[in-house]
Structures are given as structure tokens and as C-alpha cells.
Amino acid sequence: MSHVLAVLNLGQRHRRSELMDQPGLEEREHARALSGLARINRLSRSASIFWPSLERLAERQHPHPLRVLDVACGGGDVLVTLAKRAQRNRLTLQLSGCDMSVTALEMARRQAAESGLTLEFFEHDVLKTALSARFDVVMCSLFLHHLDEPEAIAVLRSMSQAAARAVLINDLIRSRRGYALAVIGTQMFSRSHIVHVDGPLSVAGAFTPSEAFRLCEQAGLSGATMTRHWPQRFLIEWRRP
């Protein structure tokens, strides 16, 4: 699908398998793509989208640590940024990340070690095995758009069952503006061919806010709220009643 065709048809979701999701992806190219995504996450302030919610929850739970799990954490850059921010603000977050990619987990552990942080990273495929209910907050960043609707509903349900207090979902908004930003931004801020291809595909396969809300309702996350963030992102927050 060309960029032009994708933009013209963004009224409907066009989910296609991304290069990052392909089995047998060469490790060096995978690591390069993860580095490119980490750079884009920093520029788009992905961690800052989560921070106000995590800060409020951590303050209410003080002096006990807020146990947070990032599902499909990739190279761990969002968790590393959150851990540094928590240190600066003297808040106690116990941060964990899971992913099905060994390459991503190795990068995440390396990033944490280089920053002098003690974070937990473990291998887990949320599509095959339910999450362990040992966390206060379960979150995911730019993961929902990788899933078919039945998969997304199952993952959201698993996240809510594992979260004692809240679920946070940060993802792309499918829109013409978001698509244009993905085409331009991936070319400007990454030299990875995988990122160049997958960025626009991600937006074309993303959900609109109303579609994401419907998925939450079907997964049993009634009463969730949504805020919109630059650049063309949303954050859904669900609190356990």
C-alpha cells in the first residue's frame, strides 16, 4: 500500500504485519530499529504521557512502592526514562517490563544497567499467557495497534486482571495528520529501513479514540477515561473501582 492510498483510506483501519513483527528478523537490524524507536519516543515524550497518572498513583501509595508493568516494553527506553524521573521526584516506582523479543530485552537490560538503574525485564508473550497479578499498574505503549481486535480485547482484559489499581494505554491515533507525521518523522529521526516502513504502517493500523474506547468496553474496562496528546497520541486510563 502506498503512502497516498493509506492516507486516502484512513477512515478504515488497515492493519498489516510490520517488519518488526516478522519472525527471524536479523538481530542487528532489530536493535537498530529499536534504537530508532527510542529516539522517536524521546522526541514525542512518550514517558511524559504516562507520568502524571503514575505520579498521582505513587503519591497516594507512599510509602509503599508503586509496582508498574510495561507490557511489550521493547528496548525499555520508556521505563528507563520513567525511572530517572521518579528518582528526581523522590517517588518510589518498582518498574518491570516484559516482551517476547530476547533482542529487545537484552537492549532494555543494557540501557538500565548503563543508567545505574535496577529494573526487572522478563520474557513473556501476553498473547499466549495471562499476566501475573502482582502489579499495581499495568501499562503499554504503542502496542495496541499491533493487534487484531480480538487480540486487543484479550490483552486489555489480561492487563486489567493483573492490575490492582490501574491500566494505562498509550497509542497512536489513526488520522491523516498522524500518518503525515509518521512518514516525515521516521525519515528525519531514524536511519532504520524498518522504522521507515513500520511507522506509517503503524498509523494506518491504529485505532481511532472511539474504536479504542469500544475495545475497552468489550474487555470490561468500563469507566475508562481518555486524554489526547501531541503528536497524535491518546492515553486511556482505567482505575479499578
N, C-alpha and C positions, 0 to 999 in steps of 0.2 A: 504494500500500500504506500503510495507516495505521500509526501507531506501535504500536498494540496488536497488530495482526496480525503485524507484523515481529517483535516480541518473542516472540509465541507460537510462531513458526516458526523460531527461530534454531538449531534442530537441523540445519537445512539452510541452505546458502548461497543468498542471494537477491541476485544481482548485477544492478543496474540502472544505466543510464547516469546519471552525475551531471551536474548543471548545469555544473560546472566543465569537464567534458569535451566540452561541446557546441560544435560549430563556430560561428563567428560571434558568440561571446559578446562583449557590449559591453565595450570596454576599461576604462571607468571602474568598471563592476561587477566585472570580473575583478580589477582592482587592489584594490578594496575587500575582496573575498573573500580575496585573498592576505594582506592586512593582518590580517584576522580570524584566518586560519590561523596566521600568525606569532605572534599574541598567544597562541593556544591552545598552540602549540608551546613557547613560553616557559614557560607555566604548567605544562605537562606534562613539561617538562625533556627535550625530545627530544634535544637535543645531548648532555646528560649521559648518556643511554643509550649513545651511541657512545663517549664519552670514554675510559673505562677501557681498552677494546680499542685505540683509536688511540694512547693514551699508551704502552702496553706496546710496541706495534709501533714507534713513533717512537724510544723509548729504545734498543731493540735495533738500530735502523738508524743511530743517531747515529754520526758527524756528518753523514751524508748525509740530505737531506730525505725525509720520507715523502710520496710522491705519492698523493693521495687524489682520487677522482672521486665526486661525488654525482650519481646518475642521477635524472632528473626532479626537479631541485633546487627547482622553484617559485621563490618570491621570494628564495631564498638565505639565509633567516634562520638555518637550521641551520649552514650553512658559516660565516657571519659570527660566530656565537656560538663555534664551534669555533676559528676563527682567533684571536679575542680570548683564549680560554682558553689556546691554545698560546703566545701571546705572554707571558701572565702566568707560565706554567710554563717559559718558555725552551726550548720544543720547536719544532723546525723542521718544519712541515707545509706542503706545497705543494698548496694546495686548488683544485680545479676543480669546476665544476658544469655539467651540461647539461640542457636542457629543449627541448621542441618549441614552447613558447609564447614568442613575441617579447615579449609584455607582461610575462611572468614574468621573463625575462632582463633586461629594462630595469630592473625593480624591483631585481633582485639586484645588478646593477652599481651602481645608485644607492646601495643600502644599504652596499655595500662601500666605495664612494668616500667616503660621509659618515662612515664609521668609520675612514678613513685606511688601508684595507687593500688589498693587491694580490692580488686573486683572479681566476681565469680563469673566464669564463662563455661557453658557446658553444651554438649551436642544434644539436640532434641529436634525431632520433626513433629511439629504441632498438628500436622495433617494426619499423622498416624497414631500418635499417643497423646492422651489428655495431659494437661499441665498439672503439676503438683500444687496442691492448695497450701502453700507455705509462704504466700506473699500478701502484703497489704495492697499493693497497686500492681496491676499488670497492664503494660502498655505496648504499643507497636508503632513504628514509624515507617511510613512508605512501604507497608507490606500488604495492606488490604487489596490494593489494585492488582496484585499478582494472582488473585484468587478468583475462581468462578463463584457465582452467587451461593450455591450450596456449601462450598468450602468456606466462604467468608462467614456464613451464618454459623457453621460448626466451630470455626476458630473463635468468633466472638462469644459464643456460648461457653467454650472451654476457658477463655480468658475470664469471663465473669464468675465461673465456678471456682477458679483458682484465686480470685481476688477477694480479700477480706473487706476491703474498703472501697476501691475504685478501679475503673478501667478507663484508659486514655488511648485514643486512636488518632494519630496524626497522619493525614494522607493528602494526596493531590486532588484538586478539583478539576473535573473534565470540562474544559472551556476552550474557546479559541485563543483567549489571552494566555492561558496556561500552556497551550500547545506551542504558541509562538515563543514564549519564554523558554520552553524546554529545548526547542530547536536552536535558538540563539545561545542560551546559557551553556548547554553541553559542549557546543563548539568552542565557546570562549574559554571555558574553565577546565576543560579536560582534553587530553590528547588520546584518550582511550576510544577506539572504534566501538567497543561495546557500549560505552556510555552514550556516544553519539547516536547509536541505533536505539538503545533501550529508553533513553529519556523521552523522546516523542511517543514511543510505543506505550510507555507508562501512562502518559496523559490520555491517550486515546482509549486505554483500557481502564481508566479510573472511573470512579463513581461521582455523580453529582451529589450535592448535600442531601437532597431529598431521597435519592436512591440509598445513600448510606444510612440515613435515618430509618428507612424501611427495613434494611437488613438488621439494624439493632433491634427494632420491634420484633422481627421474626425470631431473633436469637434470645428474646426475653429481657433485653436491656431497656425496659420501659422507664420513661422519665429522664432519658439522656438529654444533655444539652450540647449545643454546638456553637463554636465561635469560628470566624473566618480570619485567616492570617495571610500576610504577604509572604511569598508571592504565590497566590492561588492555592492556598492550603486551607484545610479545616482541621479543627480539633474537636472530637467528640469526647465528652466526659460523662461517665455514668458512675453514680455513687450508690453503694449498696444501701437499701432502705433500712 
